[in-house]
Amino acid sequence: MTIEDFRKSIEGEQLVYNKEDAVVYKIEKKTYNDLHGWRRDHMFFYFVDDKLNSMDKGEKAVDYRIRID
């Protein structure tokens, strides 16, 4: 998928990074869960040389914590 195709098919995209050969967009979606109420989910879309390269939630391994009780 190219950046142009992505922007045509997705509404509300936010440009978060733009360099010569790499572009990153963020999509936020508000969802409702009966148990917890409203929450915001997000996804990042990574483009390299105008082609979609990967997608993730923007979390790194160092963001996770292990709790031992």
C-alpha positions in Angstrom: 0.0 0.0 0.0 1.3 3.4 -0.8 1.0 6.6 1.3 -1.6 8.0 -1.1 -3.7 4.8 -1.0 -3.5 4.8 2.9 -4.6 8.5 3.1 -7.5 7.9 0.8 -8.8 4.9 2.7 -8.2 6.1 6.3 -9.8 9.1 8.0 -8.2 11.0 10.8 -4.6 10.0 10.3 -1.9 12.0 12.1 1.5 12.5 10.7 4.0 11.9 13.5 7.3 11.5 11.6 8.4 12.6 8.2 12.0 12.2 6.7 13.3 11.7 3.2 12.6 7.9 3.0 10.5 7.2 6.1 7.0 8.4 7.2 5.0 7.4 10.2 1.2 7.9 10.7 -0.8 7.4 13.8 -4.5 6.4 13.9 -6.6 6.8 17.0 -9.9 5.1 17.5 -12.3 5.7 20.4 -14.0 2.4 21.5 -16.6 1.6 24.1 -16.4 -1.4 26.4 -19.3 -2.2 28.8 -16.9 -3.2 31.5 -14.5 -0.2 31.4 -16.4 2.5 29.4 -14.7 4.6 26.7 -11.0 4.2 25.8 -8.7 5.2 23.0 -6.8 2.7 21.0 -4.0 3.6 18.6 -1.9 2.1 15.8 1.2 3.4 14.0 1.8 2.8 10.3 5.4 2.9 9.1 6.1 3.7 5.4 9.6 3.3 3.8 10.1 4.5 0.3 6.4 5.2 -0.1 5.3 1.6 0.8 3.7 0.3 4.0 6.5 -1.5 5.8 4.9 -2.4 9.2 2.2 -1.5 11.8 2.2 -1.7 15.5 0.9 -0.1 18.7 4.2 1.7 19.3 5.3 -0.4 22.3 8.8 -1.5 22.8 10.1 -4.4 24.9 11.4 -1.9 27.5 7.9 -0.6 28.0 6.7 -3.9 29.5 7.2 -4.5 33.2 7.1 -7.8 35.0 5.6 -7.7 38.5 6.3 -10.6 40.9 4.2 -10.7 44.1 
